[in-house]
């Protein structure tokens, strides 16, 4: 993520300096800006608990926390620019956030694909079977299936054949 953050900031500066403001040069204000950009990202991701195990294990949660961290980052960086009276060009500021958002979405999809690819080819989790079948067992099975990296849900043990007929989609042993 820090690579994405820095690349989006530097590439935005390059694009704006090359195509829109040819007289723009890299100076201390942009150096201070990129340092603040990184520190604010670290703070935002920490506050939003982006890099915790629980967040990373549930893909929807990871996307949601990334979105929230980026939003907090945007607001805090705007506040930084306002309170420091920095004259970093708005075009650099806004284009860096657009690039950052695009690269975050791409990187998250690559992460999801890579994770699922690796999970299908490795079996590092504990094998789990649930004794009995009821609504609580269904919830427990859903929990284990969400945590595919930690657990391998094998199915249910149940001696009531009528439940098997009702729930033919489920894994009964």
N, C-alpha and C positions, 0 to 999 in steps of 0.2 A: 504493500500500500504506500509506503514511503517513496518507492520508486515512481509510482503513479503520481503521487502528489508533486514530487519534484519535476518529473517530466512535464506534467501539465503546466506548471508554472513557467518553466524555462521555455517550453515550446510556444506557449502563449506570448511570452516576451519576444521571442524570435519572430513569430508571425506578425505581430503588431509592429515591431521595429522594421521588418522587411517590407511589408505591404502598405502600412498606413501612416507610420511616423518614421520616415527614413532618418530623421535627425536624432532619434531617440538612442541613447547610449546606456550601457549597463553601468550603474554607479551604486553608491552606498545605500540609497533608498531601496533599490531592488534587492540588494543583498540582505538588508534588514528585513525586507518583506518576505523573502524566501525562508529565512530563519523563523520568523513569526508564523509563517504558513505551516511549517513543519511542527513547531511547538504547539500551535493551536490544534493541529490534527491529532497529535499525541494526547493532548488534554481531552479533546472531544471524543476520541475513541475510548479513552479510559472512562470517562463519565458515562458513556453509553454502553459500556461493558462489551465492546465489540469483539474483543479477542479472548473471551472466556470459553471454556470447554462447552458449557451449556448452549451458548449462542452459536458456536460453530457446528455443534452436532445437529441442530435443526435448521435446515436450509432456509425456510421461510423467516425464521428468527434472524439468521445471519444477514439476509437481504434487508429486513426491517431495521436492524441495528445499524447497518451500513448507511441506509438512507437517513436515519436520525443523526448519526455522527456527522454525515456530510452537511446536513442542515444546520446543526450546531456549529460546525466549522465555518460555514458561510456567514452566519450571524456574528460569531465572535471575530472573524477576520474583518468584517465590515466595521465592527466596533473598534477594533485595533486601528484601522485606517482613519476612522473618524476622530478618535481621541488623540492619536499621534499627529493628526493633521498631515498625514502622508499624502504626497501627490503622485502616488502610483496611478498610472492611467486606468480609468475604469474599464477600458477595453482589455487590458491585460488581466485585470481582476476577474471580470465576467467570463472571458474566454477560458481562463484557467479552470474555473468551476465547471464550465460546460465540458471541457476535455476530461476533467477529473470524473465527472458523472458518467460519461461514455466509457472511459477505461475501467471504472469500477464495475459497471454492468457487465462488460466483456470479461473482466477477470473473475467475477463471481460465477458466471456461467462456465468458464473454463475450470474453475475450482470444483463446481458441482459435477461436471462431467468427469474430471480426473478422479474425484473421490469415489463416484459410483463405479467407474472403471476399475479402480483398485479394490473396492469392496467386493466386487464380483469375482475377483481373482485371488483374493486372500480370505482366509477363514481364521481370523485372530480372536473372534468373540467366543464367549461361552455358549454352549448349546443348552437351550432351554425348552422344556415341555411343561405344559400346565395340566395339573391333575383336576379333572372335573370341567364342566362347561356351564357357565351362566354369564350374566351381564358383567360381573366383575372380572371374570376370566377373559372376556372380550376386550375390556379396557386394558387389562394387563398385557394381553397379546399385542394390542396396538402400541403400547409403550415399548415393548421389546422390538417390535418391527420398526419403530422410528429410530431406534438406537442400533442399527444394523452393524455398526462397527464394533460395538461392545458385546452384542448378543446375537446368537443365531436361533431364531424362533423355529422350532421343529414342529410344533402342533400341540394338540390336546390329547389327554388320556381320558376317555369317558366310556362307561359300560352301558349307557342308555342309548339304544339304537335309534330311538325316535329323534333324538337331538341330531344324530348324524343325518337323518333324512331331511330335517328342517334346515340344517346348516351345511349343505353339501359343498359350499364354497370354502368352508373352513378346513383347516388341516387337522384331521383326527387321526390318532394313532390307535 
